[in-house]
Amino acid sequence: MKVLNPFIAVLVLIAAGGLLGMSQGTQFLVGIVLPCVAFLVFIVGFIRKVLDWSSSPVPFKIPTTCGQGRSLSFIKEDRFDCPTTKADVIVRMFLEVFLFRSLFRNTRAEVHDGPKIVYGSSIWLWLMGISFHYAFLTIVLRHMRLFTEPIPFFVPVIEYLDGFLQIGAPVLFASGLILVGAAAGLMARRLIMPQIRYISLPADYFPLLLIMAIGITGMLMRHFYRVDITQVKQLTMGFVSFSWNNPGGIHPIFFMHVMLVSALMTYFPFSKLMHMGGIFFSPTRNMANDTRAKRHINPWNDPNIKPHSYAAYEDEFREFMVGAGIPVDKELPPEPAATEEEEK
């Protein structure tokens, strides 16, 4: 059911887009109103989430450390796995965002006969992940052709590099195949590996199925169901110029594609896909491991509350702690010797 329900939801979105795209009266709803609402939800939801993260206090320094920190001069420091300066943190973030460094260095553990644990590389997971994200980015940049006039100089360059194989007419873009293939690989990983399938939720399957459907309908629209690109351009430029109009005569598969894209934009700010913005606000990544050099002040600390050290706590309750059998750092002072009058 964790897979079936998201699959049915994607089928319903495809069917709704196709049905609404058959009539020129309903085409305005799915082709103009729905994308505008979805884009507004995406922008407002994204900004609100980022502002919420940026205003959240960080009570502790919790950077992820995977190497040797700064220590004695003759011990080599692992600057990017245990950064201690802002410059090292910036390099670490750059490698994380653009090269998925932590995923590349990820390892899998398996129990073999013995029993013994055997560690191996997860290079295929890294390859599918980085291929998926860069293919998605390439497709988004290519689609800027539909929303800009004149077209930015880099869009034709991206299109040329994306279609350098020159397969078919129109040219088959590699990014579309890579996107669908990588998403299918990530989906298969969640279905085949029992430990991953056990922890997967419908929220993990739905975006993968949704993105696969977007990629498939896009390729069908380009290579099998010919859509008048002039009419599509006229429709999309209406969003930019705020002169919404429906030229009519566009194939229903275009509206299936628009329905799926609108669903993705609406779903994005409320899903795990927000890791796109969240990685920049993750204290495990954006903080330097310099707790020995700088004191981290907890922003939740009340300035009116004075710190109470353990030594002061023990001085206050030492007698009760000793009576309860709790170990203490300092023993109780010996009782003074009784005088002769007290003995009498």
Phi, psi and omega in degrees: 000333179296334179261322186295316182298312175298324179296317178295320179299319179293320177298321179296319178296320179295314181296318180296317178297319179294317181293315180290337181276356181278337182247139181293333178291319180275345177298327178297323181292310186277335184265343184232305184294310184298314178298324178296315180295317181297318180295320179296317178297319180298311183294310182295316180296320180295312181297318181297320180294317180295317178297322178296317178295318183293336180265358181280129180288154177244098185289336183229157171272113186230046178293142176288125181242129182232015183205186182287126177279177179292129183215229179290155187298329182271002176257121184292131181268138173268095192294325188262339174270343177218066187291141179241355178234162179296323179298318178294322178296319179297317178296318179298316179296320178299312179296327180289315185286318188263339182237358179054051189299316182294326178289325178295324182271002181294147179233153175252148181241133179228144178264121180248177181303143180148304348282150176211151181268130179244128180260141179217174183275150174251045186297327181291325176296316178298317182297316178294320181294312183289326177295317180300311185291318181288327175294319178297316179298318179299318180294318179298317180293322178297325182288352175296341175303328184278345186241007182228147176207110004287163182285133179303148186299330186280343182295310176300327178295316179296318179297320179296314180292325181291329182248030186294342178289340177055048179267121174073179176217116002293161185299137177277117179280132180293330183299324179295315179294318181295319180300309182294318181295317180292319178296320177295322177294318178294325177293315180297323179300319180289333181274327187272316184282117186298322182290328177283321179297325182296321184266357182281146181240166175306328178293344176274328182275324187300310181296326178294315178295321181295316181291322175299318179294323177297314180295319181292314179295327177296316179290323176297320180293330183275324191248339186240313178254102186292120178253135180292106184293334178294318178291323178296317179297321178296322179290314183290325177294339176296330177293320183287320184268359181057032175240074187291130176206151180250109183292337180078161177081009179274139182299142182302335181296334176297321181285332170299314180298316180294321178299316180294317179296319178296321178296321179295316180296321180291322183283333190306306187294345184251016187233181177290348178295344179290002173298343177301320177262333184291334183298331181284345181248010180279117180295340177289343182245323189264009180250146176274146180271074184235035183295336179279341182259327183228141178275128178269119181271125178289118182293346178277350182296133176279121181297340181278348180262119180279144180295144180238101184289164179294324180299318178292323179297317181292321178300326184282327187238018185301316183300318180289325179293316178296319178297330179271000179081018179275130180299144179231156179286324180240133179283159176295143178295145180297145179292141180295145180296141181286142177282169180296322179294321179293324179294321178293000000 
